[in-house]
Amino acid sequence: MSIRALAQELYRMEREVDDLRREVEHASLGLRNELELKLRKAVAYRNELRGRLKAKKEPPPYRRTFR
């Protein structure tokens, strides 16, 4: 996946996490557990995308110095 596609997917997940957090705050007790599970999965996927994007931005270790 390219850096641009990763960034777009990360942005989409950020919005989804924010929306789910708002829904959890206003949800009834019965629905809250289901929404919290979705939120945990979305946060985990968002964090995975952040890590992938950070790894793609860093240069490989063998090219850090020019000497």
N, C-alpha and C positions, 0 to 999 in steps of 0.2 A: 504494500500500500504506500502511495506517495505521501510526502509530508503534507501536501495540501489536502488530500483526502482525509488524512488523520486529523488535521486541524478542524476540518468541517465536521467530522464525526464527533470530535471532542466538544465542539461548540453545541452540537445537537444534544449531546448527553448532559452538558451543563444546564441547558434549558429544561430538559426532562427532569433532572434531579431537583431543580428549583420548583418546578410545577408539582412534583410528588411531595416535596416538603410542605408546600402550601396545602395540598389536599389532606395530608396527614393531620395537620393542625386543625382543620375544620371537619374532619371525618368523625362519624359516630364510633363507639367502641367496637362494634361488630366488624366494621369495615376497616378500622385502623390497623389491625394485625396484618391483613392482606396487603394494605398499602405500605406498611413498614417493610414487609418482605420484598416488595417490588423496589422500594427505595434502597434497601441494602444491596440488592443485585445491581441496580443502576449506579450506585456509588462505587461499587467494586469495578464495574466495567469502565466507568469514567477514570478511575485511578489507573487502571491498566492502560487506557489510551494515553493518559498523561505520561506514563513511564515510557511507552513506545515512542511518543513524540519527542521526549527529552533525549532518548537514546539516538534517534535519527538526527537530531540537531548537533550532537557532539561528534567531532571528527574522530576517526579511528585512532587508537593509541600510537600506532607507528608513524603518524604524521603530525604529531604535536610539536616537534621541533624541526628546524630546518638544517641543523648542523650535521 
